Amino acid sequence: MYQTTVGVDGMMCGMCEAHVNDAVRKAFPVKKVTSSHSRGQTVILSEQALDEQAVRSAINATGYTVTSFRCVPHEKKGLFSFLRR
């Protein structure tokens, strides 16, 4: 799993968040995508690492501007994750 955090400029409300989320879901096979207009970011969980240029073009096509991009491996943390150390 990979967690991709994208800085998005131009989101002003919950509907803007929904537009960005829909654009990401339409362009990529993702497990989960959440956006926050107050933080100005979108967090994407996916099985494969996402291509930065493809993410930028998918989000920029909706009228919002990508300001940053960060993709890191993500380990799901469960209730008993402390036992796996």
N, C-alpha and C positions, 0 to 999 in steps of 0.2 A: 504494500500500500504506500501511496505517496500523498503528502499534503502539500498543496500548492496554494500559497497566499499571494493574492494579486491586489495591489493598490489600485483603486478605481476612483477617479475624480468625476464629479458631476451628478452623483446620486443624491437626491434631495428627500426622498420619502420611501415608504414601503413598496410602492408601485415600481419605482426605479430599481429597487432590489430585485423584485420579481422579474423585470425585464432582463437584467443581467443574468440571473439564475437560469431563466429559460433559454437565453442565448448559449450559455455554457452547456446545458443539458442537450440542446439540439446539436451542438458541434462535437461533443465528446462523450464517450461512455463513462459516466462518473457514478460513484457510489452515493455521494452526498455533496451538495453545494449550498452554502449559506452566504448571504451578503449582509453588510451592515452599512447603512448610509451615514450613521454617526461616526463610525470609525473609518469609513471610506475604504473598506476592503471586502474582498470576496475570498472565501476559503473553500477549496475544492479537494475532496478525497477521491482518489482514483486508483485502479489497479496498476496502471502503467504511468510512468512520468510523462507529463504533458509538454509539448513543444511550446516554448515561449512565444515564438512568432505567430503560431496558430491561435494561441489564447489571445494575444494582443489583437489580431485581426478580427476574431469573433466578437470580442467586447467592443472594440472601436467601431464595428459596423452598427452597433446599437445606438451610437451617439455619445458614448461615455469614453473617457480617456484613461488608459492604463498608465499608472505612474510608477509602479514597481512590480517585480515578479520574483518569487522565491519558491523553489520546489525542494522538499526534503523528504527522506524516508519517514514513514509514520507507523508507529507500533500501537495497535489498539490497546487501550488500557481498560481492563475489566475489574471486577470487584476483588478478585484474588490475584491481581497482577504482581503484588509484592512477593508472592510465593515463588515466582519464576526466576528469581535472581540467582 
